[in-house]
Amino acid sequence: MKKRISIKKLTASLFAGTILAVTCAAPPVHAEELPYDTYNYTYWEDIALTPAAYVPVGTVTGATVGTDGFSEPQDLCVAPDGLIYVADTKNNRIVVLNETMTETVRVIDSFDRDGEQDGFDAPYGVCVSENMQLYIADSNHKRVVVLTPEGEFVKIIDNPQSEILEEGFDFVPLKVTVDYADRVYVIAKNAFEGILVFESDGQFTGYFGTIDVKITLWEKFWKRLASKEERAKQQLYIPTEFTGIDIDDDGFVYASNIDSDGVQGVRRLNPRGEDVIQKGENENLGGDLVVGSYGTYAGPSEFTDVTYRGKGIYSLLDRKRGRIFTYDREGNLLYIFGGLGTQEGTFNTPIAIEAVNDQILVLDAYNNSIVRFGETEYGSLINDAVGLRYDGDETEAIAKWQQVLKLDENNELANTGIGKAYLTAGENRTAMKYLELGRNRKYYSVAWKRYRNELLIAHINVIMTVVIVLIAVCLLYTKVLKKKIGRGRRTKAKEGGLA
Amino acid sequence: MRELFSAQKWKYAFYTVSHPMDAYYEIRHRERGSVPIAVLLVVLFSFSFSINRKSASFVVNNVYPLSVNALTELAAVLLLYLLFCVGNWSITCLMEGEGRLKDIAIATGYAMIPIIVCFNLATIVSQFVAADEEAFYWVIMAAGIAYALLMVLMGIMQVHNYTLAKTLVTIFLTFIAMFIIIFIVMLFVDLITQVYSFFYSIYQELIYRM
């Protein structure tokens, strides 16, 4: 793995970081006091330290919200009305917190099912649909329970029946999400074929978004050589399971998975289950690019959850190094923050991530807490600029990008953003400068072509005159020269050739 | 060294580019070539290579700028040049080649001219191309390399008075010879270090006991 740190960039970003620490008014946490490094990768896949995009602003535990402590909570979900639902797995209950996460609104640990009292057994996943219905992956009861937000029983989805399911398939739902049409997407244990999809009436319709198994040529070659008995003993090539799931406004499903190659840790699945995610210039959606090769801290990032944050921005939670990676719709890595540890603002076992307003919440299953991160000026500028670009408002984004550059002068996205805006405005020369700094070949070429045409049109008189004069001179010169050379050759021949 | 400033020798180097077969024959039999010029051309090639890596427009260039070091590249190129010449010489000595080490060095060195020209030309052209016009750049680069390879082939052939088939065989054997040389050098270095550490430990022993 490449490991270079450009000192210039490092000092520049440190400098920018200090400026941020001074100028950043709210929240009052200084960059130097952060319990983690904030950085990004340059075009050359160098680590460049950046100002912090998000800083920890508090931790929520059972005690702070006035209820019993959480016990290995596994999932959290923000409802459309702003309430926060926590799947408190080992306590077999769902805890509902208010918008500001200061107190418990209600605790759902049982429901009335046709006159019978029923409860949960290890609810791993929770989700609130747009139509305000609460979906709970009641894992050990092997069912998905649908309730009203107040805890009234609506229906139960269990026991999927289909020919495509294996004989004796054990339905253990882990994560659940719902789209605008009340279709239910469930990640189940050992369901390697993909995400299980249920219609709103609870009918199982099939698998969705299978991750293709990658078999190298070398493995195929060995398979060829192996005998039948040997082949039977070899381990099966099983696709990786999805780990986390979220849904965007258009009903596209974002699903994270653990990619052992560190290339693609998230997929965006269209209604047909095809991956339509956009990748950036480096074709990588796998988190950390520079990773060690030894020890427990080595290896590619392992994403456990994904959250869609609107305007094409989504964040991924890496359980290996406790980092949160945020990408935009085009697959550009926007910023990285977070880390493992015992200080406030770090995690032990990060398991789920959610975004609420301008905050990011990370659920820690070991510390039984929710860590809240608030955006800094740097983070909000990037978010706004990317959002404006998503809306097609590139000229308005330019002001935001310029402010980003003040905080982090080597930010390639900001340079590209400004360059693109200048390109739309027709200022091709300036656009070229910024696009080269942002190392965007495609748009640089567009700008350069336009600038070249401008130059040609502006100077066509001079250029054509020079060309015609040159041709004339050449013609004259060759005519004169030919005579001279002819004479020269003759004299040389007379002298007897080679000296 | 005086040859470096001889206009005639320089002219002949360029004549070699346009008439490789004739020129290489004369280089072997009539002393028209010059080793210093050949070495200088190899040095120039190394610099053109570094300049191309560093300064070609970023549209076509994907070299990490901090990884370009003209001096290490120069050392590597000169070492390879030496290795190739010695390797070829040691093979052709055994295979009735007529060329001397000097001729091989000149033949290879003069063949660098098209690469020097094309690399620098391509570096300049790259400043003017956009993303879908990269082909111009690559064609120039490829033409330079192809012509240079052709010139090396012709040079070796003429200098040793070989047929084409024999030239190809000897060039193949040259690469094997180069590997053998590297292998022996490494063995030798290893041996030297061991001998050195042996004497060093004796020295240390003596120092401690005195």
Interface residues (C-beta under 8 A of the other chain):
Chain A: R4 S6 W44 E436 R439 R441 K442 Y444 S445 V446 W448 K449 R452 L498 A499
Chain B: Q8 E26 R30 F58 V59 Y64 L66 F128 A130 A131 D132
